[in-house]
């Protein structure tokens, strides 16, 4: 689940291996580019952490972040 802390929406994901994690990140990249809204990404092997905030709004969480988070959630359901 996404948590809102320090003006960011953050969620951790865990996959079976690096290839699955990277495939997920490729899908996230497509969604982010279409939304013109790009997350902070941290990836080590099969673990991915995404953080979202809207830089144009002063680095706070906005509906733009919540909408992208909902789209990302659909990738893992």
C-alpha positions as CSV (number, residue, x, y, z in Angstrom):
1,X,0.0,0.0,0.0
2,X,1.0,3.6,-0.6
3,X,2.0,5.6,2.4
4,X,2.0,9.4,2.6
5,X,4.9,10.7,4.5
6,X,7.3,13.7,4.2
7,X,5.2,15.1,1.3
8,X,5.6,12.0,-0.8
9,X,3.5,9.0,-1.6
10,X,5.7,5.9,-1.3
11,X,5.3,2.2,-2.0
12,X,7.6,-0.8,-1.8
13,X,7.2,-3.6,-4.3
14,X,8.9,-7.0,-4.3
15,X,9.2,-9.4,-7.3
16,X,10.5,-12.9,-7.9
17,X,13.7,-11.6,-9.5
18,X,15.5,-8.7,-11.1
19,X,13.9,-9.3,-14.6
20,X,10.4,-9.1,-13.1
21,X,11.3,-6.0,-11.2
22,X,12.8,-4.4,-14.3
23,X,9.8,-5.3,-16.4
24,X,7.5,-3.6,-13.9
25,X,9.7,-0.5,-14.0
26,X,9.4,-0.5,-17.8
27,X,5.6,-0.4,-17.5
28,X,5.8,2.3,-14.8
29,X,8.0,4.3,-17.2
30,X,5.4,4.2,-19.9
31,X,2.6,5.3,-17.5
32,X,4.8,8.1,-16.1
33,X,5.7,9.4,-19.5
34,X,2.1,9.4,-20.6
35,X,1.1,11.3,-17.5
36,X,4.2,13.6,-17.8
37,X,4.8,12.8,-14.1
38,X,7.9,10.9,-13.1
39,X,8.5,9.0,-9.8
40,X,11.6,8.7,-7.8
41,X,12.8,5.1,-8.4
42,X,15.0,3.0,-6.2
43,X,15.7,-0.6,-7.4
44,X,17.9,-3.3,-5.9
45,X,17.6,-6.8,-7.4
46,X,13.9,-7.7,-6.9
47,X,12.9,-4.8,-4.7
48,X,11.5,-1.5,-6.1
49,X,10.5,1.6,-4.1
50,X,8.6,4.4,-5.9
51,X,8.0,7.8,-4.4
52,X,5.7,10.4,-5.9
53,X,5.3,14.1,-5.3
54,X,4.4,17.0,-7.6
55,X,7.4,19.2,-8.1
56,X,5.5,22.0,-9.8
57,X,3.2,22.3,-6.7
58,X,6.1,22.7,-4.3
59,X,7.0,19.0,-3.8
60,X,3.8,18.0,-2.2
61,X,1.3,15.2,-2.8
62,X,-1.5,16.2,-5.3
63,X,-4.2,14.4,-7.3
64,X,-1.6,14.0,-10.0
65,X,0.4,11.7,-7.6
66,X,-2.7,9.8,-6.5
67,X,-3.8,9.2,-10.0
68,X,-0.4,7.9,-11.1
69,X,-0.3,5.7,-7.9
70,X,-3.7,4.2,-8.9
71,X,-2.5,3.5,-12.4
72,X,0.7,1.8,-11.0
73,X,-1.4,-0.3,-8.6
74,X,-3.3,-1.7,-11.6
75,X,0.0,-3.1,-12.9
76,X,0.4,-5.4,-9.9
77,X,-3.1,-6.6,-9.4
